[in-house]
Amino acid sequence: MAQSESSNQLLAHALATLKDHHIRVTPQRQIILTYLVTHHNHPSVETIYTALTAEFPNLSMATIYNTLNLLVDLGIVIELPNDTGGIRYDFYGRPHYHVICENCGKITDVFAPDFGQIEQRLNQEASSQTGYLITSNHVEVYGLCPECQQKLHIDPVRKQWSQTKPQPTVDPQ
């Protein structure tokens, strides 16, 4: 698994969070966390299991569930419920929000430079209007991904259905 310098820093920070909470950094926790830091596929438990068991055959589904629950409790990872009742997971090392395709369910991270401040304002506004003690939030934006726009013949510029199907490209040989 190749890791960028940024991924290494995010992983080091996440591992430090475990240590700060006096939680042992086991090899299993480290490989699951490394997978989440280096993959932006918003995986299910099954996806993580399939990806890691080839290299770590002794890794169990129970260990993955328990590790993910721990990471969620610490705020290192967030849960993303899907329409079918399942849960996908996302490393939350940098504040971001998600855009979700209404057609295929694809989830894409959006790293807006001022999203941390926007989140703070949302929390403050929610608290001042309701009196709630705000503990977290989760922002999602919905639409159609570029692949589904193409499959459904939607003109992304005009934001409407295209009357014509795209013409196949001809190889100029």
C-alpha positions in Angstrom: 0.0 0.0 0.0 1.7 3.2 -1.1 1.1 6.1 1.1 1.7 9.8 0.4 3.3 12.1 2.9 -0.1 13.6 3.7 -1.6 10.1 4.3 1.3 9.3 6.6 0.7 12.5 8.6 -3.1 11.8 8.8 -2.3 8.2 9.9 0.2 9.4 12.5 -2.3 11.9 13.9 -5.1 9.2 14.1 -2.7 6.7 15.8 -1.7 9.5 18.3 -5.4 10.0 19.0 -5.7 6.3 20.0 -2.6 6.6 22.2 -4.0 9.8 23.8 -7.1 7.8 24.8 -4.8 5.1 26.2 -6.0 2.6 23.5 -3.4 0.0 22.3 -2.4 0.4 18.7 -2.7 -3.3 17.7 -1.6 -4.4 14.2 -5.2 -5.0 13.3 -6.3 -1.5 14.3 -3.3 -0.1 12.4 -4.0 -1.9 9.1 -7.7 -1.1 9.3 -6.9 2.6 9.9 -4.3 2.6 7.2 -6.8 1.2 4.7 -9.3 3.9 5.6 -6.7 6.7 5.4 -5.4 5.6 2.0 -8.7 4.6 0.3 -11.5 7.0 -0.3 -14.0 4.4 -1.4 -16.3 4.7 1.7 -16.1 1.0 2.3 -18.5 -1.3 4.1 -17.2 -3.8 6.6 -17.3 -6.5 3.9 -15.3 -4.3 1.5 -12.6 -3.8 4.1 -12.6 -7.5 5.0 -12.2 -8.5 1.3 -9.4 -6.0 0.7 -7.4 -6.9 3.8 -7.8 -10.7 4.3 -5.6 -11.6 1.3 -2.6 -9.9 3.0 -3.9 -10.5 6.6 -5.7 -13.9 6.6 -6.2 -14.0 10.4 -8.2 -10.7 10.3 -11.8 -11.4 11.3 -15.1 -9.6 10.6 -15.6 -9.2 14.3 -12.3 -7.4 14.7 -13.2 -5.1 11.8 -16.6 -4.3 13.3 -15.1 -3.7 16.8 -12.3 -1.5 15.4 -14.7 0.6 13.3 -17.0 1.1 16.3 -14.0 2.2 18.4 -12.8 4.6 15.7 -16.3 6.0 15.3 -16.6 6.6 19.1 -13.3 8.5 19.0 -14.5 10.6 16.0 -11.7 9.4 13.8 -14.1 7.6 11.4 -17.7 8.5 10.6 -20.6 6.2 9.6 -22.4 6.8 6.3 -25.8 4.9 6.3 -27.0 3.9 2.9 -30.5 3.4 1.4 -30.4 -0.4 1.9 -29.8 -0.2 5.6 -26.1 -0.9 5.5 -23.3 1.3 6.7 -20.2 2.6 5.0 -17.3 4.1 6.7 -15.2 7.2 6.1 -11.9 8.4 7.6 -12.5 11.9 8.9 -9.0 13.2 9.3 -9.8 16.5 7.4 -13.2 18.2 7.6 -15.2 17.5 4.5 -18.7 16.8 3.3 -20.1 14.3 0.8 -21.9 14.5 -2.5 -24.0 11.4 -3.1 -25.3 10.2 -6.4 -29.1 9.7 -6.3 -28.9 7.1 -9.0 -25.9 4.8 -8.2 -25.2 5.7 -4.6 -21.6 6.7 -5.2 -20.2 8.9 -2.4 -17.5 11.5 -3.2 -15.6 13.6 -0.6 -15.6 17.4 -1.0 -12.8 19.2 0.7 -13.9 22.9 0.8 -11.1 25.1 2.3 -13.5 26.8 4.8 -15.7 23.8 5.6 -14.5 23.6 9.2 -15.8 27.2 9.8 -19.0 26.4 8.0 -19.5 23.4 10.2 -18.9 25.6 13.3 -21.5 28.1 12.1 -24.0 25.3 11.5 -23.4 24.0 15.0 -23.7 27.4 16.6 -26.8 28.3 14.7 -28.5 24.9 15.5 -27.6 25.4 19.2 -28.8 29.0 19.4 -32.1 28.2 17.7 -32.9 24.9 19.5 -31.0 25.0 22.8 -29.4 21.6 21.9 -25.9 20.8 22.9 -24.6 20.0 19.5 -22.2 17.1 19.5 -21.7 16.5 15.8 -23.2 17.0 12.3 -23.1 15.4 8.9 -23.5 17.3 5.7 -24.5 15.6 2.5 -25.3 17.0 -0.9 -27.3 15.0 -3.4 -27.2 14.9 -7.2 -26.1 12.8 -10.2 -22.5 11.8 -10.7 -20.9 12.5 -14.1 -21.1 8.8 -15.1 -24.8 8.6 -14.3 -25.4 11.9 -16.1 -23.8 10.4 -19.2 -25.7 7.1 -18.9 -29.0 9.0 -18.4 -28.3 11.4 -21.3 -28.3 14.5 -19.1 -26.7 17.7 -20.4 -24.6 18.8 -17.3 -24.5 22.4 -18.6 -28.2 22.8 -19.1 -29.0 20.5 -16.1 -31.7 18.7 -18.0 -32.3 15.6 -20.0 -30.7 15.6 -23.4 -33.1 14.8 -26.3 -30.4 13.1 -28.2 -28.2 10.1 -27.3 -24.5 10.8 -27.4 -23.0 9.7 -30.7 -20.3 7.0 -30.5 -16.8 8.3 -31.2 -15.3 7.2 -34.4 -11.7 6.1 -34.5 -10.0 8.3 -37.1 -7.9 5.6 -38.8 
